[in-house]
Amino acid sequence: MLSHTIHHGPRILSSVAASALKARRTQTFKAFYATIRSLRQPPPTVEVDDLDPRDNDFILSLLKANPSLRDTKSYLANFGVRPSTPENAGSVFPSTISTPLFLKEAPDISVDKQPEQAKPDPSPILSSILNPVYRRTALVKLQGPFTNKQLDSIARGMVYLEKLGLVSVIVVENDQIRGDDGERSALIEEIMRVVSALEAQGAEARPVLGTTVRLGPKPDDDQLREPRNFIPPEAHVFPSDLVAIRSALRAGEIPVLPPFALDSFCRSVRIGANDVLGALARGMVEAAALDDNDMKSSPRDPHADYSQDINLVPLRLMIISREGGVPSYARTGFPHLLINLTSEYDYIRDTYDPSWSNEKDSSLSNLSLARTCLAYMPPTSSAIMVSHRSPSSLIANLITNKPAVSSSLPHALLQGNRKLTRDTPTLLRRGLPIQVIRSLADVDKAKMNYLLETSFKRTLDADAFYKRLEQNLDFVVVAGDYVGAAIVTNEPSPNSSEPVSYLDKFAVLPSHQGDGTVDFLWVALHDESYGLGHLFSINPNGGKEGKGEGRDLVWRSRDDNPINKWYFERSSGHMRMGSWVFFWCDAEKRLRVEEGRRANAGLSYVEEWEENRLSRWADVITKIPSVWK
């Protein structure tokens, strides 16, 4: 009999687990608050009863975001006020924050600060957390029509983001306003509705009714090379065209734009909102690069006040519509959770079924918009497609930059997750190409060595490692240019004709941890191993594309490995063996057949079946030698 403690992955979230999850979220929010407070002097003591009721929903949204310590640090890296040092005085972009942010000494650039007579004092609790912040920009497509109630909900989400430092540049689209003589005036009226809704929620907003973008391709320039794998937007922006947007942002106002452009005859004409947003994404990045170059070549006045500077480079693209996320072939029309645009874009378009959406469908055009904008935005940026019913998810996306539910969780757990509804948002990233390699000769050993040694912070015994792979390699999943890899081997089993499928190495470069690469890599690993045979495993990554029978996947990890918590959530079960934790993922398709057989065989059969396979696995993996020096 095995004397090890065995744990099986959760299938259903019980009321006890739900209570524990709620407590964990509360602790996590306290950690989020404590991390920010640790970087500044403590605020004055404030009683909970003093909290403005209008802030309750905002704080609840922060709580639901459930940020980890890494999420909190990432948020501070983007929005924490820059240290007021001479070396940073010459750049409009924040340098990497490697020293504490003494926020009390920093200039007050809170986006909430308004004239005293116009607004009541903000909540002391919120001020202690969020004031001041370094402001960043987001591009927002508001795709109506929306009722007044729906618009109020969306505006509340925009105000929440502004409190956290993300100032929206909104382009309004209304599919019901098209083709009649009053089109222009109706669109302007829609702009004013949005402005009024924002102001009703406490924000300052400015309608930018003049044309900001120009029709036609942009003349050749050296500022930004065109991405080669997509058609650029049918409009462009020169830095001088952004004056109105800059002015609004510097004044602490949210600019709201109609989908107008200047044609070759200098007429203001309506174009698609996607072309406006694509042009703005490119134009704002270019303008910010020019600003940075100008500041470096011309030192700034050390006595001047630059507290109203704002980084024009969009950090997020938000597409808010009645539809929400992109329907997925893997979830019978429920939305994709996370999309790797580089490797999944074409396949999603090819497998899309319009019957999944009840509204006038724009999922594919919005998917294309995300691809266009993210091609110009920084690699760490993301896009989110969200329903007007889920404004609080915008906060979670801003703080964590993660999907509402991880796409790498077991499929059975995803199917039963109450968070997964037709309104679940889709997070999109530029992503990386994913490839499956089945021959060791095709592996770039130099790059693989660097990846493994950098990730594990140990020296690899390369000769012993590759000698073993020559005999046992099954496949390697590689993300991008070896920024991540999963190596799976076939380990001979003395008492069985079927080898054990063993996850020998799973590694992601530290610079790509937290940017979605880990989830992209694990999903590809799932599709090639224990998820084979399912419709949702059909992905064109050079592997088996869903064809074949899945196999149980096993691996081991040191008991003090910080990634074990992540493994616990994705494995079917685990077993502790001395200083190791042994994990496994059941072959999903075969498990259904086996569960039916076990249900009719009684408890003794289940115990014997479980013990036999665990004993076989443990006997194999405990004999695998280390490849570290």
Buried (B, 14 or more C-beta within 10 A) or exposed (E): EEEEEEBEBEEEBEEEEEEEEEEEBEEBBEBBBEBBBEBBEEBEEBEEEEBBEEBEEBBEBBBBBBBBEEBBBBBBBBBBBBBEEEEEBBBBBBEEBEEEBEBEEBEEBBBBBBEEEEEEEBBBBBBBBBBBBBBBBBBBBBBBEBEEEBBBBBBBBBBBBBBBBBBBBBBBBBBEBEEEEEEBEBBBEBBBBBBBBBBBBBBBBBBBBEBBBBBEEBEEEEBBEBBEEBEBBBBBBBBEBBEBBBEBBEEBBBBBBBBBBBBEEEEEEBBBBBBBBBBBBBBBBBBBBEBBEEBEEEEBEEEEEBEEBBBBBBBBBBBBBBBBBBBBBBBEEBBBBBBBBBBBBEBBEEEBEEEBBEEEBBBEEBBBBBBBBBBBBEEBBBBBBBBBBBBBBBBBBBBBBBBBBBBBBBBBBBEEBEEBBBBBBBBBBBBBBBBBBBEEEEBEEEBBBBBBBBBEEEEBBBEBBBEBBEEBBBBBBBBBEBBBBBBBBBBEBEEEEEBBBBBBBBBBBEEBBBBBBBBBBBBBBBBBBBBBBBEBBBBEBBBBBBEEEBBBBBBBBEEEEEEBEBBBBBBBBBBEBEEBBBBBBBBBBBBEEEEEEBEEEEEEEBEEBBEEBBEBBBEBBEEBEEBEE
